[in-house]
Structure formats: C-alpha cells, structure tokens
Amino acid sequence: MPLKRKKKKKKAIKYKSISFKLSSTQKKSLENYCKARKTTPTKLMKKLLKPFLQNYSEKVPEEYHVSERQLEMFSDNE
C-alpha cells in the first residue's frame, strides 16, 4: 500500500492597500466606462497596471530612471 503524501500548504499572499482620490466627474466617468465594458473599476485598474505590477518587482532598468538634470527643469529655485 503506497504512502499518501500531504499536499504542501500554499503560502499566504499578503495584500497591501492603495488608495487615491477622484473627483465626482472622474468617478462617474469611470463607472460609466466600466458599466459599458461589463467590468469593475478594480479589475480595470489592475489590468491597466499589470505591466508595472509584474515587471519591476526586483529591479527597474536604467532606461526608466530619471536623471538629475531632468529634475532641475522643474525646480522652484529659479
């Protein structure tokens, strides 16, 4: 009679909450778009953010870093 092995318990995924504010017009626009596409705002945002949520968990490539000279353009010290 073969021994039965227990299945390994999956590691629990820890979720973090992110929030931001929308104007009432923006919220209405988002809801109307989601209603037309038969989706939810959360699913829509996750789909749009998917490339950023998956590709850069370890390291961001150098080409996406902003140089110091670019930041000087927007400084208020002038």
N, C-alpha and C positions, 0 to 999 in steps of 0.2 A: 504494500500500500504506500503510494508516494506521499511525501510530506507536503502539506499545504503551507505556502508562504503567505504571510500577511502582506497586503498591499502597503506601499510606503505612503505615509500621510503627506499630502501636498502642503507646501509651505504657504502659510497665510500671506496674502498680499496686503500691504499697508497702503491705504489711500490717503492722500492729502487734499485738503480743500483749497480751492482758489476762487476768489470772488472779485467781481468788478461791477461798476455801476453803468446803467444805460439810461438815457433819457426816455420819457414815456413814448415819444415818437419812434425811437430806435427799438424799444421793446415791442411796440405794436407791429413795426415792420418785420422784426424777427419772427414774431408769432404768425403773421400772415404768410411769410415765406415758408415756414415750417408746415403750416396747415396745407398749403398748396402742394408741397413736396411729400406730404404724409410722413413726416418725421418729427422728432422732438428737438428743441433747442440744444440740449445736451449732446445728442447724437450728432447733430450738425456741427457743433463746435469741435467735438472730438475728431470728426472726420477731417475737418479743415486743419486741425493742429497735428494730425497724425505724423506728418514728416518730421516735425520738430520734437514730438514726444518720443519717437523711436530712434532717430539717427544720431542724437548728440548726448546720450546718457553718459558716455565715457569721456569724450573729448570733442571740442569744436575745432574743425580745421582752421588753419591760419588765415585762409582767404576770407573767413567770415568775421575776423577780429577787426575792430575799428582802430586806426592808428591815432596817435596823439594829435597829429596835425589836423585831422578831420574834426576833432573835438574843439580845437581853437576857434573854428569858424563860428561856433555858436556861443562862445563865452560872452559874459556881460562886462568884462573888464575894459572894453574898448571905449 
